Every structure is written in structure tokens, then in C-alpha cells.
């Protein structure tokens, strides 16, 4: 137990309090499998092949990896996860994780689904945030052209404006329904365009408080500077800044593209540098809490302990609505449940969507658990410890 915070992320009794013995054993088998790189790679290849061949694989995927990392195929199916998390004072962030087809029909369908999720969140204390990706609403090629300041054709300009209208419709609905929304960060070659759209929405809808949140990937070496600049601009233009802090999700892709195209990598040279930048960003947000609402989106235990200590130092109550902790559904329950148990604001990202369409997300989760040094092993060891604790207690 951390002597300063009185919160222990090793307390498995709290971490797995929602799991029956059978559910815990199922988790044990899942994370044991994900400890094997070769198993994950082979399994991913086989699943992709089966899906491409239209083989019936839902009966294998849905009760295993899908049910562990996703709320359901629809908002209605996700109700079970929402209610279960709420019993332990953990909020749900409904994350429609279907990757669109890049046309207006697909973009409109995504917008409509996001609006349904916002209506679900309206007046529901168990769903504190909505979330979306700009690339679910606007063609990625257009975002890149805008960032490069390339001239758009008449049709491209019209398509971009339709996309911007979708973004505005979602943010406006969030403002009207009093639902806060995260706009997710994406690849660096479209992030400036995403940022500018987000600032536009903030200036419209963050006048009274932070309703719209931008996302800062602190594995990029320039993001703390950007966060500080955004704070200055928010002060200058009379709105509140919403910030979701994460380490990042596209590291290998970013480095590979930088190498191929011959520009300096935007990624920090070491994990230690990313960790320092992330923690410095936490300090900055806490020090400017009067005008910044933020979410500590991390599975890193040290950063969670740091924020707890900072909140104590600056006399910020654990349940202050301007500060949230967030983790992914099915991961790092030792953080989420112990933080919520201690009275902190916590939410889980709960992806949902048809099994086939959510497969890219699921395969990324499995690969991340094997790629992040010690992540899968840490989860596995905690589960095993809890199984042993329960066995001794009998």
C-alpha cells in the first residue's frame, strides 16, 4: 500500500470483487493465452482468415475475448456492463468501436449511432462521457490534405464541410444534453486538423465549463507544449479547456512512417521520456484546475499514484468532477476498482459494436497486452493472486 495515498493497487480482493470464481478462472485462461506472443499472432491470423471467408466464428469470439473487452454488440446489450460497473461506482464511456468504410453513408451511420449513445448518457450518472474519433465522420485523406494545406476540389470541400457539420452536430447535442465528450487523438499527420476542429467546438460549447475534451498523446514529444499553448488560447478566448491525457496508441506506425518518409519521429526516444512528459502534464493540469478539466487515461500505476498525491497536495477532493481516472474495460481492474473504492471518479472505456466490425479493436487489445512490457503478465499475476487468496480463505 502506498503510505501517502492509502490506496493499494495490489488489493486483489477489491480489484476482482465483481467476479465470481468461474469468471475469475475464465479471465485467468484468457490472460494466460495472451502471455504468449506466438499464440496471439497465430490466433489473430486465423480469426481474420475465418472472418474473410465468412466462416461462423461469432460463437467462439463472443463468449471469450469479445465479452471480456466489449460491452456488447449494441447499446442495449451493453446495459449489463453499465449496471455491473455502476455497482462499484465506476462510470461507463460507451465507445462505438466500428471502423467506418470511408463514405458518406458510413459517416452518417456513425454519427447517428453516436447521437444514440449521447441520448443514452443524458441524465445518466453512470455514463459520464461520450467519445468519438473524427475519422469516423470525415475521410482520413481529406483530413491529411487539410493538414498539408493542399487545395481541395469543390467536391472535397463540400465533403469536408459535411464532416465538420457531423462533428458540430455531435458536440452541440452533447452541450444540449449536458454530456461531456472526448474527441480521440489519432495519427500525427491528421492530428493538427483534428485539434483545430476540436478548438472550434470548445470555443462554441466550453464557455461555462469543459464539455468538449481534446486528447493529448504524451508519447509525442511536443504534446506538453501543445497542452500549455491550448490552455493559454482557452484563457485568451474565454473558454474552459477539456483534456484527456494518454500515453498514445500509434507508436509503431508513427516511427515507421517517419523513417519511410525521412522526417524526425514525433515519438519520444524512450519510455522514460514519455513517462516524464505524461506526469508533467498531470502536474500542469492540477496546477491550472480552475480552467482545466481533465481525465487521467492510463494503465500506469505510478501516474495514478502521482495524481492522487497531487490532488491531496492541492486540496482537490477525490470526487471533484473536474478530475477523472479512466481505463479500458477488461483491463487494469486493480486500478479502476481500487480507485473507485477510495472515492475517486473512475470510468471504463466500454467498446461496443457487431463482433465482426469490432475485431480490429479486439486484435489490437490482444497485441497491446503482449507488446506492453509486463502488462499481460501483471494482469495474469494479479488474477492468480486473487485465486490463491480465495482458495486460502475457504
Residue pairs with C-beta under 8 A, 6 or more apart in sequence:
1 7
1 8
1 10
1 11
2 8
2 305
2 308
4 305
4 308
4 309
4 312
5 305
5 308
5 309
5 312
5 342
6 342
7 305
7 308
7 338
7 339
7 342
8 338
9 15
9 301
9 304
9 305
9 334
9 335
9 338
10 334
10 382
10 385
11 334
11 338
12 334
12 382
12 383
12 385
12 386
12 389
13 386
13 389
14 337
14 338
14 341
15 333
15 334
15 337
15 338
15 382
15 386
16 24
16 333
16 337
16 382
16 383
16 386
17 88
17 337
18 84
18 87
18 88
18 333
18 337
19 27
21 387
21 390
24 383
24 386
24 387
24 390
25 387
26 68
27 68
27 383
28 380
28 383
28 384
28 387
30 64
30 65
30 68
31 369
31 376
31 379
31 380
31 383
32 380
33 39
33 40
33 43
34 40
34 366
34 369
34 370
34 376
34 380
35 370
35 376
35 377
35 380
36 370
37 370
40 366
40 367
40 369
40 370
43 366
44 363
44 366
44 367
47 57
47 61
47 359
47 363
48 359
48 363
50 57
51 57
51 356
51 359
58 355
58 356
61 355
61 359
61 362
62 355
65 362
65 365
65 366
66 355
66 358
66 362
68 330
69 328
69 329
69 330
69 331
69 351
69 361
69 362
69 365
70 97
70 329
70 330
70 350
70 351
70 352
70 353
70 358
70 361
70 362
71 77
71 78
71 80
71 81
71 82
71 92
71 94
71 329
71 350
71 351
71 352
72 78
72 79
72 80
72 81
72 352
73 352
73 353
73 354
73 355
74 352
75 94
75 116
75 117
75 120
75 352
77 352
78 92
78 94
78 350
78 352
81 92
81 329
81 350
82 92
82 94
82 126
82 127
82 350
83 126
85 91
85 92
85 126
85 348
85 350
86 92
86 126
88 337
88 340
88 341
89 340
89 341
89 346
90 336
90 337
90 340
90 346
90 347
90 348
91 125
91 126
91 127
91 128
91 129
91 324
91 345
91 346
91 347
91 348
92 126
92 127
92 347
92 348
92 350
93 127
93 128
93 129
93 130
93 131
93 182
93 326
93 347
93 348
93 349
93 350
94 117
94 120
94 121
94 127
94 130
94 131
94 350
94 352
95 131
95 349
95 350
95 351
95 352
96 110
96 113
96 114
96 117
96 132
96 136
96 351
96 352
96 353
97 351
97 352
97 353
97 357
97 358
97 361
98 110
98 113
98 136
98 353
98 354
98 357
98 358
99 136
99 357
99 360
99 361
100 106
100 107
100 109
100 110
100 135
100 136
102 139
102 140
104 159
104 162
107 136
107 137
107 138
107 139
107 162
107 163
107 166
108 166
110 132
110 136
110 137
111 137
111 166
111 169
111 170
114 130
114 132
114 136
114 170
115 169
115 170
115 173
117 130
118 130
118 170
118 173
118 174
118 177
118 179
118 181
119 177
120 127
121 127
121 128
121 129
121 130
121 177
121 179
122 177
122 178
122 179
123 177
123 178
127 179
128 180
128 324
128 345
128 347
129 179
129 180
129 181
129 182
129 213
129 295
129 324
129 347
130 170
130 174
130 179
130 180
130 181
130 182
131 181
131 182
131 183
131 184
131 349
132 170
132 181
132 182
132 183
132 184
133 183
133 184
133 186
134 143
134 163
134 167
134 183
134 184
134 186
134 190
134 193
134 194
134 197
135 143
135 186
135 190
137 163
137 166
137 167
137 170
138 159
138 160
138 163
138 164
138 166
138 167
139 159
139 163
140 190
142 152
142 156
142 159
142 160
142 163
143 190
143 193
143 194
144 189
144 190
144 193
145 152
145 156
146 152
146 160
146 193
147 189
147 190
147 191
147 192
147 193
152 160
164 197
167 197
167 201
168 201
168 204
170 181
171 181
171 201
171 204
171 205
171 211
171 212
172 204
172 205
173 179
174 180
174 181
174 205
174 211
174 212
175 204
175 205
175 211
178 211
179 211
180 210
180 211
180 212
180 213
180 242
180 293
181 211
181 212
181 213
182 213
182 215
182 244
182 295
183 194
183 197
183 198
183 201
183 212
183 213
183 214
183 215
184 215
185 191
185 194
185 214
185 215
185 216
185 217
185 246
185 248
185 249
186 194
186 250
187 250
187 253
187 254
187 257
188 220
188 250
188 254
188 266
189 257
195 214
195 226
198 212
198 214
199 214
199 230
199 233
201 212
202 210
202 212
202 214
202 234
202 239
202 240
202 241
202 242
203 237
203 239
205 211
205 212
206 212
206 234
206 239
206 240
206 241
206 242
207 238
207 239
207 240
208 240
209 240
209 293
210 240
210 241
210 242
210 292
210 293
210 322
211 242
212 242
213 242
213 243
213 244
213 293
213 294
213 295
214 230
214 241
214 242
214 243
214 244
215 243
215 244
215 245
215 246
215 297
216 223
216 224
216 226
216 227
216 243
216 244
216 245
216 246
216 281
217 223
217 246
217 247
217 248
217 249
217 250
218 224
218 245
218 246
218 247
218 248
218 274
218 277
218 278
218 281
219 247
219 248
219 251
219 267
219 268
219 274
219 277
220 248
220 254
220 266
220 267
220 268
221 266
221 267
221 268
221 273
221 277
222 266
223 277
223 281
224 277
224 280
224 281
224 284
227 243
227 281
227 284
227 285
228 284
230 241
230 243
231 241
231 284
231 288
231 291
231 292
234 240
234 241
234 291
234 292
235 291
240 291
240 292
240 293
241 291
241 292
241 293
242 292
242 293
242 294
243 281
243 285
243 292
243 293
243 294
243 295
244 294
244 295
244 297
244 326
245 278
245 281
245 282
245 285
245 294
245 295
245 296
245 297
245 298
246 297
246 298
247 274
247 278
247 298
247 300
248 267
248 274
251 267
254 265
254 266
254 267
255 265
255 267
258 264
258 265
258 266
258 267
259 265
267 274
268 274
268 277
275 300
275 302
275 303
278 298
278 300
278 303
279 302
279 303
279 306
282 296
282 303
282 306
282 307
282 310
283 310
285 292
285 294
286 307
286 310
286 311
286 314
286 316
286 323
287 314
289 314
289 316
289 320
289 322
289 323
292 322
293 321
293 322
293 323
294 322
294 323
294 324
295 323
295 324
295 325
295 326
295 347
296 303
296 304
296 307
296 323
296 324
296 325
296 326
297 326
297 327
298 304
298 325
298 327
299 327
299 328
299 331
299 332
299 335
299 375
301 335
304 325
304 335
304 339
307 323
307 325
308 344
310 316
311 317
311 318
311 320
311 323
316 322
316 323
318 342
318 343
318 344
318 345
319 343
319 344
319 345
320 345
321 345
323 344
323 345
324 345
324 346
324 347
325 335
325 336
325 339
325 344
325 345
325 346
325 347
326 346
326 347
326 348
326 349
327 333
327 335
327 336
327 346
327 348
327 349
328 348
328 349
328 365
329 348
329 349
329 350
329 351
330 365
331 365
331 369
331 375
331 379
332 379
334 382
336 346
336 348
339 346
340 346
351 358
351 361
352 358
353 361
368 375
369 375
369 376
369 379
370 376
